[in-house]
Amino acid sequence: MKKTILLLVLVLFGLMGAFLEYGQNVKRTGPYLGEKPSGVKPEIFSPGFISTEAHEFSCCFSPDGNEFYFTRRDPRSNQTTVWFTRQVGGAWTPPEPEPALLTENFTFEPFITPDNQRLYFQTAGVAEGKPVMLTKYVERAAKGWGAVQDPGDTFNPMKTMHVSATKGGTIYTTDISAGPGSEALGIMRQVNGQYLKLERLGPPFNQTEKQQHPWVAPDESILIYTVRRPQQTPVSVLFASFRSKKGDWSKPVELKLGMNAGQPFVSSDGKFLFFTGGEQGKGDLYWVSTQILDDLHPKK
């Protein structure tokens, strides 16, 4: 009996390895890495190619849909790095670490601005002899991305985390300036090319603790963000708020995804919501049709 069980386990591992190898080597063409579009129930995004036995989280497409960036933590080395794949000659390239960011200790939470010219990400540094979190960025170069840059003391150190931006340059982010455990939704407005002081969003946001990871629509019409609630199940959920023509935000409503969810991103065509799902440190990237948002809009 024990030999039979052992044989079955070995066969399963063999099949899993073959599946992952197939996922990495198959030629992929078309939008969304050639994946069959998701419906109104969340599905793992690109299993075997993007979502693997490693921990994948926090992703974004470039506004033109030709590049995909995500974070991968290798369980063997515990190294956390921003990876990417892009369309070349009509086919998606095998995922690999983004070379422009390899000068940093570890990198995560990529976001490309709506003009497709700047890639923000998070990394680690040292300030006053203590480890700190930093927001940094790279800009488009003739080929790929340029050198890593620090956006300055409006962002750093230990002030901002997980950047999202509107077409007008307004940044929504997680305000971590009060220290670990104090996460709140924050905003920075741009005047004459310079960002003003980080502010915490007022009502209807930040009415509970641990609101974080905002994604804002380029036209600032929708805000989707993570709420962590340690005493409930799921522990991490997504909420959405809609902005009226008068500029008021609606009461945030939970997206009933039936699972842990965080770090949202919506494709530039508005068709799909991507998010991190699964257990802390063991998750994958998921996607779902944005039709799930239709019934959440405030009634006129």
Buried (B, 14 or more C-beta within 10 A) or exposed (E): EEEEEEEEEEEEEEEEEEEBEEBEEEEBEEBBBBBEEBEEEBBBBBBBBBBBBBBBBBBBBBBEEBBBBBBBBEEEEEBBBBBBBBBEEEEBBEBEBBEBBEEBEBBBBBBBBBEBEBBBBBBBBEEEEEEBBBBBBBBBEEEEBBEBEBBEEBBBBBBBBBBBBBEEBBBBBBBBBEEEEEBBBBBBBBEEEEBEEBEBBEEEBBEEBBBBBBBBBBEBEBBBBBBBEEEEEBBBBBBBBBBEEEEEBBEBBEBEBEBBBBBBBBBBEEBBBBBBBBEEEEBBBBBBBBEBBEEBEEEE
